[in-house]
Amino acid sequence: MEEIELQIGQIRTLQSGQTDETLRPVKFKGEVLGSRETYTGDNDTRGITDTLYKTEDGRLIVHTEDWSRWQGEPSYY
């Protein structure tokens, strides 16, 4: 098992190029069991990435990234 750190919250890039974020780290010991990525925007500019983890004590965690490459649109974790 390895130490895994995930980000939870949202981040968005403003028109000025600055970022507005509410991310916070979540750490646990575990392993990646698998992941999948689905593209939802034109030219692969939006998508969802789901990753399944198994923790040291046997719990399952799904981390979802709902991301966008469009300026001003937030990405959620």
N, C-alpha and C positions, 0 to 999 in steps of 0.2 A: 504494500500500500504506500502511496505517496501523498505528500502534503499538496492539497489542491486549494487554490484561491480563485473564487469567482467574484464578479462584480454584479451587484444588484442595484437597480435604479434606472435612471434615464440620462441620456446625454444628447445634446443638440448643438449644431454649429450655427451661430448667428450670422447674419449678413456681413457683419464686421470681421468675421473670421474667428471671433472668440467663441469659446464653448460655454454652455450653460449645463451644469451637470449636478445630479443628486446621487452619484454612485457611492456605494459603500462596499467594502470587501466582506466576503463570507469565506471562512477557512474550515477545512475538514480533511481527515485522512481517508483516502478512498482510491478508486480506480475508475477509469472510463470504460463503460460497457459498449457504447456505440453512440453514433450521432447521425443526423440527417439534415440536409439543407434543402429548402424549397424557395425558389425564386418567384416573386410576385409582381415585379415591376418590369416595365419596358427595359430592354438591354441589361437585365439583371441588376437594376438599381435599387431594388427592395427585396427583402427576403426574411425567412425565419430559419433559424438554426436551433435544433433541439439536441441536447446532449444528455445521455443517461449515465449517472454515476451510481456506484455501489459504495457505501461508506464502510468503514472499518467494523462497525457493529451490525452490518447487514441491511441497513436502511437504503432505500432507493431515492435518488434525487434527480429531478429533471430540471435542467437549466435551459431556459428559452431566451434566445436573442431575437427580437423583432427589430430588424435593422433597416436603415434607409441611408442611401448615399446622397440624398437630396438635401441641399442647404436649407436649414430652417425646420426640417422634419426631424422629430426626435427618434432615437433608437432606444428601445426598452430592453432591460435585462432582468 
